[in-house]
């Protein structure tokens, strides 16, 4: 029997517990980052950032905030890209789990332009520093439709250039392919269970189009990317 992907799942993920910590969580964070990197997920976000800064002056300071930053892999990729292209990036990672933030800091010691903050974005978003670009890589699916609208309304007020969202395509094919990946990458039980739930909490293009209409977005693009991702670029300038 095929898995039903007609509607977004509301099932919880183990990683939604902000008090979670320990070696199992560390292993999950690192393997999620590795899979994302190997399957081209970082490139999806990086290409979105490139699109938003294309016409900005070369040496202008660009402040980028990554919501739900995990182990900071996306920020380190951006820092490397900025360094290699003489770009002036200030990079900030935000996550609600303090253990996750401390792990990200430990992996980013060599990066002077990356900092991290432990925040619940619903409680502390008003205190978030204004930035040029907000990133949401594999984070948006953790929220309900109502929460997504609230978050993106706030993101629009904070991000001067735009928002880059990189998240999962809710697909039966992706669901069954992920089961194979679990075996290849030897994912622990938490990573496997959360990964499958994440796919079922992911999006169809019609979901993102509906959000765009609710948010009255004037300048945005929604594109399918490998591996079973949507790249949603919202211009705010």
C-alpha positions, 0 to 999 in steps of 0.5 A: 500500500502506497503512503498517503501524501495528499496532506501534510502530516501533523505527526511530531518529530523527536528532534522537535524536543528542544531539551534533547541532547547527547550523542544520538542527537549529535550523530543525527545532526551531523548525518543530516548535514552530510546527506544534505551536502552530498545530495546537493541540498546546500547548493539549493540554498547557496544558489538562492543567496546568489540570486538575492545578492546578484546586484549588490555591491561586491564588498557590501556587508551582507548579514545572513541569518539561518533559522534552525541552523542545525550543526551549522554546515550551511553557514560554513558553506556560505562562509567558504563561498564568501571567502573564495569570492571576496564577499563580506558575509556576517553569518548568524545561526539560530536554533532553539536547542542549546545542545545543537547550538553548542555543537555548531559553535564547536564545529565553527571555531575557525570561522570568525564571521559565524556566530550562534544564538539559542532562541525560540523564534516564536518568542524571541523573533522580535529581538532578532537583529535586522538582516539582509537575508533569512534562510530556512533550510529543512526547517519550515516543515517543522511548523504548521501552516498557521505558524508558517504564515506568522513566521514568514510575515515576520521574516519579511519585516526583518530581511531587507533583501529576501528569504531563501527557503529550501525544504522537502517535497512531500512525495511517496517516491522520496519516502521510499528512497529515504528508506534506502538512504537510511541503510546506506548511511547507517542512520540511527533510529531517531534519524530514520523515524524523523526523516520519514516524518519530515518527508510527510510534513514536507510540501507540494508546490500547491502548498507553497503557492497557497502560502505565497497568495496568503502572504501577498508576495509580489516577487517570488519563485518556486522551483523543484530541485534534486533531491526532492526539494523546493527552492522558494526565493522571496524578494523583499526589496 
